[in-house]
Amino acid sequence: MAATDLQKVIDVKHWTDRLFSFRTTREQGFRFENGQFVMIGLPVEGRPLMRAYSMASANYEDSLEFFSIKVPDGPLTSRLAHIKTGDEIMVGRKPTGTLVQDALTDGKRLYLVSTGTGIAPFASIIKDPAIYERYEQVVLVHGCRFVDELAYGDRIVSDVRCDEFLGEIARLKLHHFPTVTREPFAHRGRVTELLRSGDVGAEFGLPRLDPEADRVMICGSPAMLSDMVALMDETGFVEGSISRPGSYVIEKAFVER
């Protein structure tokens, strides 16, 4: 318990019957890099039940935001799905994670590739002014099964493009490519297939993925992570870390599905 703080829930929004987001207060001394995750949880039978959740809020915001799936029999998500304003949750004091800028070498374009709730760390990253200073283009790719599951990502992108300070540069540099796999939509297919075919880049007049110019961050389902690593290896990308920056990074720590 000593490594956590209790934070109050200040807002909850249910996006679908499977997805919800919530905001909490933020400890004044809590610091993190955009793209990192932290352990959060609830006390269950007198013991803390904790899981890794990415911060969807930017590191300069006064509150913390998290985006979660609802798993009916999930030890934590089955309980988190019922939280309401005024409730308290436990938030760890030590953020960490691989989706940070220092793990990437310099490049021209940044691809943020996600499925499902894996968009959460990228919701934080696209609010970072430094991203738009470092890259000529930022491409957010978000894959889901159904159209209604894209709503959270749509809102995040809209908010950034309308932001008083970031809006002008985001409207110029931030590209959003939502896609679904199980019903008709403007973009349909798995994110890996659409990246491999060049369809994502073509949508914005960009060339195919190039390890010399592109940098890639990846967060999502285990199947997508595996396929993306294979694609990265095929096309000559090199996995990076804080100690040895590369051309792509992947986040493996994720809440149970």
Order of alpha helices (4+ residues) and beta strands (2+ residues): beta-beta-beta-beta-beta-alpha-beta-beta-alpha-alpha-beta-alpha-alpha-beta-alpha-alpha-beta-alpha-beta
